[in-house]
Amino acid sequence: MTRTVGQRVVAAARGWLGTPYHHQAAVKGAGCDCLGLIRGVYAEVMGREPETPPAYSRDWGEMRSEETLLAAARRHLRELHDGDAILPGDVLIFRIKPGAIAKHAGIVSETTAGEPTRMIHAQEGVGVAEINLSHWWRRKIVAVFRF
């Protein structure tokens, strides 16, 4: 049976579970941040790394006008729009603080009726983990992309 791209993305992301958090890293088992997780899974599934990102800060409340994470996602992934069902393997982009730039990303691991219910992400102090997508997380989603 051939797996879909989304199924391959989730399987690859689950292979990163337990990887410690390390800012700006993308090495399975050794360390990564949320962007490093997306980059690493992309490389596993697509056969190459999308691009080398510029240096960036850890600050989720960073106030700049340049949405570098969203711009990079738009260069390498397909953006979903209102009405599109969210599927396992899709990439969620979050704006943690109002008025700040989007600075966090995760991979949908489970859905119910086209809505994300669980995700895999990397968080400082936690590392790569699969979590329930609580109301707190859902209300901070600013964009959804597909490999």
N, C-alpha and C positions, 0 to 999 in steps of 0.2 A: 504494500500500500504506500503510495506516495504522499508525503506530508506536505501541507500547504506552507507557504512562506511564514505565515503567522505561527503555525505550530513549530516550525524550525526556530523562529525567534524566541518563543517561550522556552523551548528545550535548551537553547543556547544560554538564555538568561538564567535559567535554573542551575546551569553548570557554574555560574558565578556566585551562587549563594554561599555565604560565609567568607567571601573575600573581604579583607579589612578595608576600612575607609582610608584613602590616601589622596589628598588634594592633587588634582591634575594628573593622576596616574591612570593607566588603563592596562593592568596586568592581572589576568585571572589568577586567583589564589594568593597573589602578593599584595595588591592594593589598587583601588580605583575610587573615583568619586562618581556622581551620577552621570556626568558626561562621559567619563571613562568607561562606564558600564555600557552605555549606548554605543560608543565607538567600538568597543571590544566585540559586542554582539553583532554589530554591523559587519565588522571584519570577518567574523566566523561565518555568517550567513551569506554575505555578498561576495566574499573572497578577497576583499581589500578594505583598508581603512578609508573612510570618506575624505578626511583631510586632517592635518595637524592644526589644532586650535591655537590661537594666540594665548598668551598668559591671561588669566582671569582671577578675580578675587573670590573668596569664600562667602562674601557678604550677600545674604539673601535680600537685604534691604537696599542694595546698591541703587542709587538714583542716577541714571544716565539716560540719555535719549536713544542711544544705540542698542537695539535689541539683537545682540550678536547670536544668542542661542537660537532664537526664532529664525533669524536669517540663515544660519547654518542648516537648521532642519529643513527649511524651504529649498535649499540647494540640493539636498540629498534624499529627501523623503517626499511622499505625496501628502499634502495637507487635506484633511477631511473637513467637511462643512456641515452645518446644521442639517439634521435629517439623515446623515450617514450613520449607519450602525457602527459602533465601536466594537472591534474584535480582539481576541487575544493576539498579542504580538504588536499591537499598535503602541505608539509612543505618545505619552502624555507630557505636555510642557506646562509648568506651573509658575505663577507669579505669587510668591509667598506673602509679600507685603503690598498693600495698595499703593499705587504710584511708583513702585519699584519696577525694575526690568525683570523679565522672566529669567529665573536662575536655577530651576530644578527640573529634572526629567525622570520619568519612570516608564516601565514597560508593562502594559496590561497583561495579566496572566490568566484572569478569568472574567467572564461577563455573564450577565443575566439580561435577557431581552434587549440586547444591544447597548447595555449600560455597563461600564467597568465596575467590578466588585472587588478585585484584588490586583495588586501590582508588585513588581519587583523593582527595587531602587536601591541606591547607595546613599547612606546618610552618615554624617560625621558622628562618631561615637557608637555607631551601630554596625556599619559595614553594609554589605549587600544582603538584603532581607526581602522576603515576600510578606506583604502586609495586606490587611483589609483596607479597602479604599473608603475611608470614613467620610462623613459629610464635610469635615474640616478640609480634607484633601480635595474632594470633588468640587467644592466651591472656589478653589484656587486654580483649576484647570483653565488655561487660556488658549490652548491649541492642541489638536490631536493629529498625528501623522501616521502614515503606514509605510513600511519598507517596500 
